[in-house]
Amino acid sequence: MRFHTLLLCCLTAAVLCSVTVAGDKKDSKPKTYSGTLIKARENTIVFNTPGDNGADAHRIFYVNKDTTVTVDGKPATFNDLFQGMQVTVTPKGSNIAKSIDATSPPKKGW
C-alpha cells in the first residue's frame, strides 16, 4: 500500500511540474523581426534584416485589418509607413503582420 501511495505522489508531482513548465512558455516574448523598410504598399511590407551569413535578407509580411501600426510610438496607419524607416514586425502565423512598430529616420540637414 505504501508503494502505491508513493507512486501516486510522484506521478502527481510530475504532472504538476509539467503543467507549470508548459504554462511558463506562454509568458515568453513573441518572435519579432527588425530591419529597414524597403516598401509598404498593396497590403505588403518588405524590409531588410541581417541574414545569418552577414548578408541582408528580405522579409515579406502581409497586412490585414487587424494589424496594428505605430510610428514613433504613436498610433498610425499602414499608409504612414515609408522607405527608410526602421521597423519591428511581430508576426501572427508565418507571414501575417500582427503589429508593425516603425521609427522615422533621423532628419537630415542642419
C-alpha positions as CSV (number, residue, x, y, z in Angstrom):
1,M,0.0,0.0,0.0
2,R,2.8,2.4,0.8
3,F,4.3,1.7,-2.6
4,H,1.1,2.8,-4.3
5,T,0.8,5.9,-2.2
6,L,4.4,6.9,-3.0
7,L,3.9,6.2,-6.7
8,L,0.7,8.3,-6.8
9,C,2.5,11.2,-5.1
10,C,5.4,11.0,-7.6
11,L,3.0,10.9,-10.6
12,T,1.0,13.9,-9.2
13,A,4.2,15.9,-8.7
14,A,5.4,15.1,-12.2
15,V,2.1,16.2,-13.7
16,L,2.0,19.5,-11.7
17,C,5.6,20.3,-12.7
18,S,4.9,19.7,-16.4
19,V,1.8,21.9,-16.3
20,T,3.9,24.7,-14.7
21,V,6.7,24.4,-17.2
22,A,4.2,24.4,-20.1
23,G,2.5,27.5,-18.7
24,D,5.8,29.3,-18.5
25,K,6.3,29.1,-22.2
26,K,3.2,31.2,-22.8
27,D,4.8,34.2,-21.0
28,S,7.9,34.3,-23.3
29,K,8.1,37.2,-25.7
30,P,6.8,36.6,-29.2
31,K,9.3,36.4,-32.0
32,T,9.9,39.7,-33.8
33,Y,11.8,40.7,-37.0
34,S,13.5,44.1,-37.3
35,G,15.1,45.9,-40.2
36,T,15.0,48.8,-42.7
37,L,11.7,49.3,-44.6
38,I,12.1,48.9,-48.4
39,K,8.4,49.3,-49.3
40,A,4.9,49.2,-47.9
41,R,2.2,49.0,-50.5
42,E,-0.7,46.9,-51.5
43,N,-1.1,45.4,-48.0
44,T,2.5,44.1,-48.1
45,I,5.5,45.2,-46.1
46,V,9.1,44.4,-47.3
47,F,12.2,45.1,-45.3
48,N,15.8,44.1,-44.9
49,T,17.0,42.1,-41.9
50,P,20.6,41.0,-41.2
51,G,21.0,37.5,-42.5
52,D,22.8,34.6,-40.8
53,N,25.8,34.9,-43.1
54,G,26.2,38.6,-42.8
55,A,24.2,39.4,-46.0
56,D,20.9,41.2,-45.8
57,A,17.7,39.1,-46.1
58,H,14.4,40.4,-47.3
59,R,11.4,39.7,-45.1
60,I,7.8,40.0,-46.5
61,F,4.7,40.2,-44.4
62,Y,1.1,40.8,-45.3
63,V,-1.0,43.4,-43.5
64,N,-4.7,43.0,-42.8
65,K,-7.4,44.9,-40.9
66,D,-6.2,43.5,-37.6
67,T,-2.6,44.7,-38.0
68,T,-1.7,47.5,-35.6
69,V,0.8,50.1,-36.7
70,T,2.7,52.6,-34.6
71,V,5.1,55.3,-35.8
72,D,7.5,56.8,-33.3
73,G,5.4,55.2,-30.5
74,K,2.1,56.8,-31.7
75,P,-0.9,55.0,-33.4
76,A,-0.6,55.2,-37.1
77,T,-1.9,53.6,-40.3
78,F,-0.3,51.4,-42.9
79,N,-0.2,54.5,-45.3
80,D,2.1,56.3,-42.8
81,L,4.9,53.9,-43.5
82,F,7.7,54.8,-45.9
83,Q,11.0,53.6,-47.2
84,G,14.0,54.0,-44.8
85,M,12.0,53.6,-41.6
86,Q,13.3,51.2,-39.0
87,V,10.5,48.6,-38.4
88,T,9.9,45.8,-36.0
89,V,7.2,43.3,-37.1
90,T,5.5,40.9,-34.7
91,P,4.0,38.1,-36.9
92,K,0.8,36.3,-36.5
93,G,1.4,32.9,-38.0
94,S,4.1,32.7,-40.7
95,N,3.5,35.7,-42.9
96,I,0.8,38.0,-41.5
97,A,1.9,41.0,-39.5
98,K,0.2,41.3,-36.1
99,S,1.9,44.6,-35.4
100,I,4.3,46.9,-37.0
101,D,6.3,49.4,-34.9
102,A,8.1,51.9,-37.0
103,T,10.7,54.6,-36.2
104,S,11.2,57.6,-38.5
105,P,14.7,58.0,-39.8
106,P,16.7,61.0,-38.4
107,K,16.1,64.2,-40.2
108,K,18.9,65.4,-42.4
109,G,20.1,68.9,-42.6
110,W,21.0,71.5,-40.0
